[in-house]
Amino acid sequence: MLGGVSVMSGCCSPFNDVAGRQFDADKVAGEVADYRKNGPGPTTRLLRDGLVEARLVSGHVLDIGAGFGALTFELIDRGSTRAIAVDASSWYLAAGAQEATRQHKAASIEFVHGDFVDVAATLPNADVVTLDRVVCCYPDVEPLLGRAMEHATRALALSYPRGSLFARVAMGADNLKRRLTGNPFRTFVHSPAFMERMIRRGGFTLSRRRRTWIWSIDVFVRSALVIPNSQLPTSTHSQTPTPKTQ
């Protein structure tokens, strides 16, 4: 137990080592300090708001690549009852456990150390599965998204780099800096179209999408939970349609 939060150790993997080097004590401490001063970052806020707007914040959350738990805390505050936060950086887990205790949320969160693809089989399903700025950290997106979808009973929410030239240049510049300093961590701009096709084929429908200059923030729901327009109840009073605004 760490600060009242159970910390499970996943199996060792090269990704754990690389993530631990990138997200070290100093970097994590800086992120936590910024969070306490300014609140969650832009993609975290947009994912939170998208889930709230879609009325999906309830039940259990599985936060993959949770970092120190910023999105986890936000969803617990808004109605989720239980969360499992998985991350490959032990520094993030230690910081998350301390922050959960500080916010009196330790009883609601379990932190799991490991590469999610490796530890997925040991984790229960959740109503909502989240990946905030995670797919860009993972070299092979298919097993990551595949296992995430298998665990999502109601919704899958993720943020990822748009396939734009601007996003590719920004990620490329970061990777060059790391290469020059001997840091093996890399970020990836996976094809947004490929990921969306994969998620749709997995049985999900896009519910919400927001975009920044670099990021796309998507909320997908299980298709079985989406009511087709033809099945929606109709009013007994005729109404004039309101034109959509652009």
C-alpha positions in Angstrom: 0.0 0.0 0.0 1.3 3.5 -0.9 -0.6 6.4 0.6 -3.7 4.1 0.9 -3.6 3.1 -2.8 -2.7 -0.4 -3.9 0.2 -0.4 -6.3 0.5 -3.6 -8.3 3.7 -4.4 -10.3 3.3 -5.5 -13.8 5.8 -7.7 -15.6 9.1 -6.1 -16.8 9.2 -4.8 -20.4 11.5 -2.6 -22.4 8.6 -0.1 -22.6 8.6 0.3 -18.8 12.3 1.1 -18.8 11.9 3.7 -21.6 8.9 5.3 -20.0 10.6 5.4 -16.7 13.5 7.3 -18.2 11.2 9.8 -20.1 8.8 10.4 -17.2 11.3 10.7 -14.4 11.1 12.2 -10.9 11.8 15.8 -12.0 9.4 15.8 -15.0 6.6 14.2 -12.9 7.2 16.7 -10.1 6.9 19.5 -12.5 3.6 18.1 -14.0 2.1 17.7 -10.6 3.0 21.2 -9.5 1.5 22.6 -12.7 -1.7 20.5 -12.2 -2.1 21.8 -8.6 -1.6 25.4 -9.8 -3.6 25.4 -13.1 -5.7 22.2 -13.1 -5.6 19.5 -15.8 -4.2 20.2 -19.3 -6.2 20.9 -22.4 -6.7 17.3 -23.7 -7.6 16.1 -20.2 -10.2 18.8 -19.8 -11.6 18.1 -23.3 -11.8 14.3 -22.6 -13.5 15.0 -19.3 -16.0 17.4 -20.8 -16.8 15.0 -23.7 -17.5 12.2 -21.3 -19.7 14.5 -19.1 -21.6 15.8 -22.1 -22.2 12.2 -23.3 -23.5 11.3 -19.8 -20.9 8.5 -19.5 -19.3 9.5 -16.2 -20.5 6.8 -13.9 -19.4 3.3 -12.7 -15.8 2.1 -13.2 -13.0 3.7 -15.2 -9.9 2.1 -16.6 -7.4 4.9 -17.3 -4.5 3.6 -19.5 -1.3 5.5 -19.4 -2.8 7.5 -16.6 0.3 9.4 -15.6 -0.2 10.6 -12.0 -4.0 10.4 -12.5 -5.2 13.9 -13.5 -8.1 12.5 -15.7 -8.8 9.8 -13.1 -9.3 12.4 -10.4 -11.5 14.5 -12.7 -13.8 11.6 -13.5 -14.0 10.5 -9.8 -15.0 14.1 -9.0 -17.8 14.0 -11.5 -19.4 10.6 -10.7 -17.2 7.7 -11.4 -17.2 5.4 -8.4 -14.0 3.4 -8.9 -10.9 3.7 -11.1 -7.9 1.6 -12.1 -5.0 3.8 -13.3 -2.3 2.0 -15.3 1.1 3.5 -16.1 4.6 2.2 -17.1 6.4 4.9 -15.1 6.9 4.1 -11.4 7.5 7.8 -10.8 4.0 8.6 -12.0 2.5 5.9 -9.8 4.3 7.2 -6.7 3.1 10.8 -7.5 -0.4 9.5 -8.2 -0.7 7.7 -5.0 0.4 10.7 -3.0 -2.0 13.0 -4.9 -4.9 10.5 -4.5 -4.2 10.6 -0.7 -4.0 14.4 -0.7 -7.4 14.6 -2.5 -9.0 11.9 -0.2 -9.6 9.6 -3.2 -7.2 6.8 -2.2 -10.1 4.4 -1.4 -11.5 4.8 -5.0 -8.3 4.3 -7.0 -6.0 1.4 -7.7 -2.7 2.1 -9.4 -1.1 -0.6 -11.5 2.5 -0.5 -12.7 3.2 -2.0 -16.2 2.9 -1.9 -19.9 -0.9 -2.1 -20.4 -0.6 -4.6 -23.2 1.3 -6.9 -20.9 -1.0 -6.6 -17.9 -4.3 -6.2 -19.6 -5.3 -9.9 -19.0 -5.0 -9.3 -15.2 -7.4 -6.3 -15.2 -11.2 -6.2 -15.1 -13.4 -4.6 -17.6 -14.6 -1.1 -17.0 -17.6 1.1 -18.1 -15.3 3.7 -19.5 -11.7 3.2 -20.8 -9.5 6.3 -21.4 -6.2 6.9 -23.1 -5.2 10.5 -22.8 -2.1 11.2 -25.0 -1.2 7.6 -24.8 -1.4 6.1 -28.3 1.4 8.5 -29.4 3.7 7.0 -26.9 3.2 3.5 -28.1 5.1 2.1 -31.1 2.4 -0.5 -32.0 -1.1 0.9 -31.8 -3.0 -2.2 -32.8 -2.6 -4.3 -29.6 -2.9 -1.3 -27.4 -6.3 -0.2 -28.9 -7.4 -3.8 -29.3 -7.0 -4.6 -25.6 -8.4 -1.3 -24.6 -11.6 -1.9 -26.6 -11.9 -5.4 -25.1 -12.1 -3.8 -21.6 -14.6 -1.1 -22.5 -18.2 -2.1 -21.8 -19.7 1.3 -22.5 -17.2 3.8 -23.9 -13.7 4.4 -25.2 -12.2 7.9 -24.9 -8.8 8.9 -26.3 -6.7 11.9 -27.4 -4.0 11.5 -30.0 -2.0 13.6 -32.5 -3.9 14.7 -35.6 -2.3 13.5 -38.8 -1.6 17.0 -39.9 1.8 18.4 -41.0 1.8 20.7 -38.0 1.5 17.7 -35.6 4.1 15.7 -37.5 6.6 18.5 -37.4 6.0 19.1 -33.7 6.4 15.4 -32.8 9.5 15.1 -35.1 11.2 18.0 -33.4 10.6 16.5 -30.0 12.0 13.1 -31.2 15.1 14.9 -32.6 15.8 16.5 -29.3 15.6 13.2 -27.5 17.8 11.5 -30.1 20.5 14.1 -29.6 20.4 13.7 -25.9 20.5 9.9 -26.0 16.9 9.5 -24.7 15.4 6.4 -26.3 11.8 7.5 -25.8 9.9 8.4 -29.0 6.4 9.7 -29.9 4.4 8.5 -32.9 1.8 9.9 -35.2 -0.4 6.9 -36.0 -2.9 7.2 -38.8 -6.1 8.7 -37.4 -8.1 7.1 -40.2 -6.7 3.7 -39.4 -7.4 4.0 -35.7 -11.0 5.2 -36.3 -11.6 2.3 -38.7 -10.2 -0.1 -36.1 -12.4 1.3 -33.3 -15.6 1.3 -35.4 -14.9 -2.3 -36.4 -14.5 -3.1 -32.7 -18.2 -2.1 -32.2 -18.0 1.6 -31.3 -19.6 4.7 -32.7 -18.1 8.2 -32.5 -20.1 10.3 -30.0 -17.9 13.4 -29.5 -14.9 14.9 -31.2 -12.9 18.0 -30.4 -9.7 19.3 -31.9 -6.8 21.5 -31.1 -3.9 22.4 -33.4 -2.1 19.2 -32.6 -4.6 16.9 -30.8 -7.9 15.1 -31.6 -10.0 14.3 -28.6 -12.6 11.5 -29.3 -15.3 9.8 -27.3 -16.7 6.5 -28.8 -19.6 4.6 -27.4 -20.5 0.9 -27.8 -22.8 0.8 -30.9 -25.3 -1.4 -29.1 -25.9 1.6 -26.7 -26.6 4.1 -29.5 -30.3 4.5 -30.3 -30.8 5.0 -34.1 -32.8 8.1 -35.0 -35.6 5.9 -36.5 -36.1 4.4 -33.0 -36.2 7.6 -31.1 -39.6 8.6 -29.7 -41.4 11.2 -31.8 -43.3 14.2 -30.5 -47.1 14.3 -31.0 -46.6 18.0 -31.9 -45.1 19.0 -35.1 -42.1 21.4 -34.8 -40.2 23.4 -37.3 -36.6 22.1 -37.6 -34.0 24.5 -36.3 -31.3 25.0 -38.9 -27.9 23.8 -37.9 -25.2 26.4 -37.4 -21.7 25.9 -38.8 
